[in-house]
Amino acid sequence: MSKIALITGASSGIGRALARYHASLGGDVIITARRGEALDALKSELEAAHKVTVTVIPLDLGAAGGAAKLYEAVKATGIRVDYLINNAGFGGHGAFLDRDLTDDLNMIRLNVEALVSLCHLFGKDMVAAGGGKILNVSSTAAHMPGPLQATYFATKAYVSSFSQALAEELKGQGVTVTALEPGYVVTEFAAVADLEGTKLIAQKGATAEAAAKVGYDAMIAGKLTVINDKPLAFMLGWIMPFMPHRMRLNMVRKMQEK
């Protein structure tokens, strides 16, 4: 029997690539995002190419109560989720005090609150069923504060910390939790976050497909965390921790400046 994956933010980028990869391995998938037309197109593509079953749930996960609505919609289908892949999220460029506070609070609601809620809701079901896997898409931003993206970096620090703690709590109960921490990936994320013109995206980024495969394979292996870029992983693990805090903050800020 194929494993069924629920993937949030599946209409584009890493989420769409994760859906394609899972389907290519013969797995059925539930895909959700706000853009119903994009989800329908992906459903047609995956079902034709891989003969899998794709269930579409168009929904604004970042709206108040969005996670509970998604959970109820999935339960209504009668489908048991084997893999929960929390990919939905967004960023936003600019000095914190110059940004609209509502935008940052909405970012926290989607990047953190919705993810935590889905882990709680589906995690309980997985434990009761005796097994399951959770993949939370974080970022290398989790490893440092992010001037000019202060809220986004902080949400990813939360995601990585939370994922590792939850993994330890669920150890021995058949459920693993993995945090994918990609570096810059070429998706529409940069345009939505208003990062065009920064040094961050001037570098050559990974493809969504490559990042998705690294994260998915790490989830299957039950790893705690994974970074898709080995040189970046070395820098984050062996260089940045020894840099003075002010130097590190200044370096990150320069990457975000236009």
N, C-alpha and C positions, 0 to 999 in steps of 0.2 A: 504494500500500500504506500502511495506517495505521501511525502510530508507536505503539510499545508502551511504556507507562510502568509502572515498578514504584514503588509508593507505600507507604512505611512509615507506621505510625500512622494508617491510613486508616479506622478505625472511627468517628471523630468529628472535630469541629473542622476545622482547616485541611486536614488530610489527606483527610478525606471530601470537603470542598469542592474540593480539587484533583482528586480522582478524578472528581467530577461534571463539572468544567469540561473536563478532558481528554476524557472520554467524549462530552460535548456537541459536541466538535469532530471526533468520529468516530474517536477513538483507542481501541484495545483497552488493557486495564489489568490489572495484577497488583496485588492489594491484600493487605496483610498487617497484622496486629495481633494482640493476644492474644484479643480477643473475637470468636470465630468466628460467633456468631449475628448480631452487628451487621454483620460482613462479608458474610454470606449475604444479609441484607436489602438491603444496598447493591448486591450483585451482581444481585439480582432487579430492583431499581429501575433500574439503569443499562442492563441488557440489554433491558428492556422499553421504556424511554424512547428509547434511542439505537441499538439494534440492534448493539451492540458485543459483543465477547467479554471476559468478566471472569473471571479466574482468582483463586481465593481460597486463601491460604496462612496459616492460623491458626498463630501462632508467637510465643513470648516472645523478642523480639529482645534484651531486656536480660539474658537468662540467659547464663551462661557458654557461649561458642561459638555464641551466637544468630545472629550475622551469617554465620558459615560454614554453619550449618544452612539459613538462608534462601537463600544462594547455591546450595547443593547442591539444594534443593527447586526453585528456578527452573530450574537446568540440567536437572533431571530432566524438566521439562515440554517441553524442546526449544525454548522461546521465547527469542528474542534481545531483550534489553532495549535500547531506544533512549534512553529517558529514565529516569534514576535520581533519584527524589525522596525525599530523606531528611527525613522530617517527624517521626518518632517521637522523643519526649522528654518530660521532666516536670521540674517545679520543686518547691521545698519551702521554706516560710516558717519563720523562727526563727533565733535566734542560733546560730552554728555549734557552739559547745561544748554547747549545750542539745539539739541534734538528735542523733538516732541516727546514729552514724558509718556504719553499714551502709546507711542510706537515701541518704546522700550519695555513698558509693562506688558504689551501684547507679545513681545519677543520672549519675555520670561514665561508667560502663560503657555506659549507653544513649545519653546525649547526645553522647559523644565516641568511645568505643572502637568501638561498633557502626557509627557513621557513618563513621569512618576506615576500618574494615575493608571496608565495602560500597563505598566509593569506590575502594579498592585493588583489590578483586576485580572489580567491574563496570567500573572505569576501564580496567583492562588489556584486557578484552574489547572495550570501545569503541574503544580505540586500534587493536587488531588488526583490527577491522571497518572502520576508517577514519572513524568518526564517532560522536557521541553527545552527550547533554547531561545535566548533573548540577545539580540544585537542592537546596541544603542550607538547611533552615529554621533560621535563627538567630534573632536578636532585637535590638531596640535596646539590650537589656541588654549587648550586646557592646561598647558604647561607653563603659562605665563600670564601676567596681567596685560591688557591690551588697550593702551591709550588710543583714543579715537575710534575704538570699538569696545569700550569698557564693558558694556552690558553683555554683548555677544561673547566675549572671551570668558566672562564670569559664568555665563550659562553653561559653557562647555566644560569649565573646571568642575562645575556641579555635576554634570552628566558623567564625567569620567570617575569622579570620587564616588558618586552614588552607585555607579555600575559595579565598581570593585567591591564596595561594601556589601551590596546585594548578592554578588557572586559568592562571597564568603558565607553569608547567612544561609544561602540555599545549597551550599556544599553538602553532598550526601543525600540530597532529596531528588536527584535526577534532573535538576534544572541548572543550566549554565548561563552566565551572563558575560557578554563580551562588549568592550567599547572599541569601536573603530575610530582612530584618531588620524584622519588624513591631513596631509599638508594641502597646499593650494591645488584644487581640482578645477579643470576647465568646465564650468557649467554656467547656467544663468544666475547662479548665486551672486557672482561679482557685480553684475548689472543691478540686481535687485537691492544689493547692499550698498550701492553707490561707491564701489571700490575702483572703478575704472580711472586710470591715471595715477594709481599708486604703484610703488615699487613692488608691492606684494604680488600683483598680478602681471607685472612686467616679466617675471620669471616664467620659465616653462613649467606649466602645471601638468599633473597627471590626468589621464582620461578618466571619466566617470566609470567606464568599464573596468579599468585596471584597479581603481580604488575599491569598487564593489566586490571584485573577486577576492582581493586580499581580506576584506572584512568578512565576507561570507565564509571563506575557507577557515578563517580564525574562529568564527562562531561554531562551525562544525567540529573543529578541534577542541573547543572549550577553552580557548585562551582568554586571559583576563583583558588584555589590551593589545592593540596592534597598530603600528604606524606604517603606512604604505611606502614611505620613502626612507631607505636605509641611511643615507647620509644625514638626512634631517633627524632621524631617530638618534643617531650618534651625537649630533650637536645638542639635542635636547637632553640627552642622558648624561653626557660626559663633558660638555663645555659650558652650556648656559647655567647649570646649577652652581658653578664656581665663579660666575661673573658677579661683580657688585650689583646690587639691586638697581641703583640709579642708572648704571650703564646698560643694564638689560632693558629697563623701561625706555630709555632714550633710543636704543636700537629698534625696539618694536615700534615706537612712535614714528621713527623715520620710514619704516616700511609701510606705514598707514598714511603718511602725508602725501598730498597731491602737489 
